[in-house]
Structures are given as structure tokens and as C-alpha cells.
Amino acid sequence: MSTTLIIVIAVVVVLDVLFIGGYLAVRRRSTDWSKHVAEADHALEAARAADRGWDRDLLDREARNALASRKPGWEFRDLHLVLVDDRPGVEEDRAHFVATGGDGEARVILARDERGNWHLESVA
């Protein structure tokens, strides 16, 4: 075998490995949110039982309003509650949503104030 042929074969093998690795990484990133949603729904039920401020309709409305104000014109297909962070008291409570659309994803984090009202903490 010539040296050139060995180099060409090595380059082809390396490119194949990189392509397969990239493909697997992209598939792993396209998350199936159903597991996260189920966990968050369970946590939401527990939080609602302990504290009446966890109203799902109110949380969804606040998350949608946050997306409309921070990402005007961005259309999302689904809005998933993926994390309920219910800490003692209300000032440290957080609700994490993920909105998915044709242009990717956006994470919305809602927080509560000392009176128990929800407000936008961040959109990323």
C-alpha cells in the first residue's frame, strides 16, 4: 500500500467517526420532553397540595405573556412545564417552562414575590 492511500483511508475513517458522533449528539439534543413534563406535573401536584399559589392556568398564562413580551413574533408550538422548584415559603419558588418552535427552544423561568404573585425572572 502506498502512503497516500493509507492517509486517504485514515482521513475517511476520521471523518466517518466525526459524522457519526455529530449525528448522535444532535439526536441526543432533540429531547423528548414527555419525561420532564411528567416529573414536573408530579411536582406541581405536590406543590399545589402544600401551597395554593401553584395554579397551572395562571403559570401558563404568565409564561405565554413573558414569551410574547421578550420574543415578539416568535411562534412556538408547545409550552412545557419542566421543573417545579417549590421551596419553603414563596419567595424562592420557581417554575421552569420550555417553549419549542420551528426556530428552536426558549426557557422561561417564573419566580414568586413575597406576596405569592408570579413574575418573569428570565427568558433564554
Secondary structure as GFF3:
##gff-version 3
##sequence-region A 1 124
A	DSSP	alpha_helix	3	29	.	.	.	ID=ss1
A	DSSP	alpha_helix	34	50	.	.	.	ID=ss2
A	DSSP	alpha_helix	56	70	.	.	.	ID=ss3
A	DSSP	beta_strand	78	85	.	.	.	ID=ss4
A	DSSP	beta_strand	94	101	.	.	.	ID=ss5
A	DSSP	beta_strand	104	112	.	.	.	ID=ss6
A	DSSP	beta_strand	118	123	.	.	.	ID=ss7
###
